[in-house]
Amino acid sequence: MQKSMKDKYFIVIFLAHASLASAQDHPIPPANPDCAAQAINNKIEPVSINSFMKKCENEMAQRNCETAAVDKKITGKAKIGFIKSCVKDAAHFQ
């Protein structure tokens, strides 16, 4: 696939994810422009793009949920439950 076609493919994927993000009422957007940029920079093949994006977005959701838990001053088992629920909710919208 030509580079310009790859770029268009990633942009379409990103816009599809972004439109889903606007439909949710959750602080963690499922599509991350950093993941799309990483995919382009790492020249991820179209065959592998779905698994790469899912893994990248899950990692970003985990980090964002951990940050949200700290910001909300949630500790102990409540923090673990909050993070698990937050990541699950973010994954649901991916």
N, C-alpha and C positions, 0 to 999 in steps of 0.2 A: 504494500500500500504506500502511496506517495506520502511524503511528510505533510503536505497541505491537507490531504485527505485525513490523515491521522489527527491533525489539529482540529479539523472540523468535527470529527467523530467525538473527540474529547469535549469539545465545546457543547455539542448536542447532549452528551451524557451529563455534563455539569448543569446545563440549563434544565434538564428533566429533573434532576435531583433538587435543584434550587426551587423549582415550582412546587415540588412536594413539601419542601421546607416551609414555604409561605403558608401552606394549608394547615400547619400544625400550631398548637399553642404550647410549645415546650421551649425551654431556654437553649436547648442543644440542637443546632441545625444539622440535619443528616448529611448534607453534601458540604464538603469542605473544599474551597478553592485550592488549598494547599495540596490536597490529595490529587486533584486534577493536574496541578502544576508538576507534582512529583512524577506522575504517570508520564507526562510529556517529556520532562527532563530525563527520566530514566529510560525513555523509549520503550515503554511497555507495549508488547504486541496486543493487537485487538483480541486475540484469543484469551489472553490473561487479564484483560482489563477489569472484568467483573470481580474476580477474586481479589485483585490488587485493591480496587476501590473499597470493597467490603472490609478488608483487613485494615486498611488505612483509616477509614471512617470509624471503625470500631475502636481503634487505638485513640483516635482524636476524641471520641465520645467518652472513653474511659478517663482521659486526662481532664476533659472539660467537666465531667461529673465530679471528679475528685476535687477540682478547684471550686466548684459550686458548693460542695459539702464543707470545705474549709471556710469559704466566704459566709456560709450560713451558720458557721460554728457548730456543726453537727459532729458529735463524737461517739466513740464506742460502737456498739452493735447497731445503733441507729444510723451511723455513718455508713457502715457496710451495707445495710438495707437500702439506704438512700441511693448509694452509688449503683448497686445492682439494679434497682428499679429505674434509675435514670438512664443507665446504659441500655437496658431492655427497651425502654420507651424510645430512645434514639434509634435503636436497631429496627424497631417496628416501622419507622418512617423512612428507612433507607431503601 
